[in-house]
């Protein structure tokens, strides 16, 4: 099984989630996991003004995805930062180019999931994942969420992401927060669950 973790990360938080999710997916026998990023649409000048060049450098070895990568994958786990309760423009631009895949039903029946980050605890994490799901549904994908058997969802002692819709993290208003141990465990859970679902579907 080919599991693709496809993401965009401006400041590195979504990238951190992607790595943990990929690790979880890799724990399932027979799964081959690859992390790829969608193309950047902003110039380095703009990224520099936004303080994002350091994070870009940290991701320089991650391969840039092409549309054909989606067709080759047996399951796709999408990651995007939250932009006013929606996915970021870079991910939107990439998905807008998948009309050819839609026309031939190339993604129908494949497992899919979504993860995200936002600056604040109520910054639109859930709405970002839910509105992202419409893209998966139009492509005929089978959505995999994060059930409450993921015990980390039940804790209320700290500021944290996570919801039944998928994994998320709170980056902080200045990007100062790192993903928590609970969120890392949820990433492993989600990655493993998507890979297990893909394995069942392949049979």
N, C-alpha and C positions, 0 to 999 in steps of 0.2 A: 504494500500500500504506500502510495506517495502522499504525504501530508504536507501541505504548503501553509506556512504561517506568513501571511502577507500584511505588511503594515506601513504606516508612515509615522515618524516621530520627530518632532522639531527640537525638543529639548532632552530627549532620551528616556522619558518615563514609559512611553508605549514600547520602546525598544526593550527595556528591562522586562516588561510583561511578556513580550514576544519570546524572549530567551527562556523564561521559565515555562511558558506554555509549550514550547518546542521540546523542552526536557521531559515534560510529562507525556507528551505524545510519543516520544522515543522509547518510553518504558513498555510500550505494547509490542509484543512479538510480531515481527513481519512488517513493522512500520519504518519507512524511510522519511525522515523529516528534513525540510529545507526552509530556512528563513530568507525571505526576500522583501525588499522595500519597493514601494511605488516610486515613479520618477518625481524628482523635485520640480516644482513649477516656479519657484522664486529664485532670483539671482543671488549670488554671494553677497552683493552689496546690500540687498534687502535683509538677508539673513544676518549679516554682520550688525546691522542697525537693531535687529531684534534679539541680538545676543545668542544666536543659535549656531554659530560656526563651530564652536567647541564640540557640541553634540554631533554635528555633521561629520567632523573629523573622526569621532569615536565610532561612527558607523560606516566608515569608508570602505571596509572590506566586505560589507553586505552587498550581495548582487542586486542589481535593479531588475525588477520583474518585467516580463512581457505578457501580453494577453495570452499567448500560447501556453504559458505556465499554468494558467487556470484550467485549461483543457486537459493537461497532462496529470493534474492532481486528482486523487481520489477523494480528498477532503480539503477544505480551505478554511483557515481560521483568520479572520480579518481583524486588524487593529488600527484604530484611528484616534487621534486626540479629539476632544469635543470642541466644536466651534459654534457657540450660541445654540447648543442643544442638537447640533447636527454633526455629521462627519466633516472632516477638513476638506478644503478645496483640492488638495493633491489626490486624495482618494476618490473624490467625486469625478475628477477629470479622468482618472484611470478607469473607473467603472463605466463612465459614459462611452468608452471606446469598446465595450463588450457586446455591442449590438450584433456582431457577426456570430458570437457564441450563442446568443439568445435565439437567433434565427434558426440555427441547427440543433438547438436543445442540448448543447455540449455539456452543460452543468446540471442537467436534470438528474435527480436522484443522488447527488453527491451530498455528503454531510458538510454543514457549515456552521460557524460560530463567530461571535464578535466580541472584542474587548476594547476598552477605551480608557481615557484619563481626562480629568478636568482640574481646573485650578482650585475649585472649592468643593465642599462636600455635596452641595446641591447645585452643581454647575451644569447639569444636563446630561449626566452619565446615562441614565436610564432612557431618556428620550433619544439620545444618540444611537444607542444599541437598537431600540425599537424601530426607529426610522431606517436604520441600516438594514433591518430584516426585510423590508419591502423589496430591496434589491435581490436578496437571496430567494425570496418567494417568486419574483418575476422570472428568475432563472430556473425555478423548479427544484431548488435545493432543499434539503431536509435540515431544519434548524435544530441545533443542539444547544441547550441552555445550561444553566448552573443550578441544579436542584438543591434542596435543603439538606440532602445527604452529605453535601459539602459542609461540614460542621462549622467552618469559619464564618459562614453566613449568619450564624446564630448569636455571635458575640456582639455586645453593645457597649463595650468598655472603652473603645477608642475610636478616633476618626478613621474611617476606612471606606473603601469602595465596596464592590460586590453587590449583586442582585441576582434574582432567578434568571435574568436575561443574559448575563455574562459577567466576566471579570472586569473590574475597573479599579482605578486608584486615584487618590487625591494628590495632585502634584504640589499644591500650595500656590498662593498668589504670585510668588516670585520663583516658583519652580524649586523651592528649597527642600521639599519633602522627597523621600525615597519610598519605594514600595515596601509595605510592611511584611512581616513574616507570614501573617494570615493571608495576605494577598498572594504571596508567593506560593503558599500551599494550595490556594484556590486555582492559581495558574496551572499547577501540576495536575490538579483534579480535572480541570476543563480540557487540557491537552490530552490527557489519558482518555477521558470520556469520548472526545471526538474521534480519536484513533480507534477505540473499541467499537464505536458506532459504525465507522467506516469498514471495519473488519467484518462486522455482522452483515452490513449491506452488500459487501463483496461476495458473500456466500449465497 
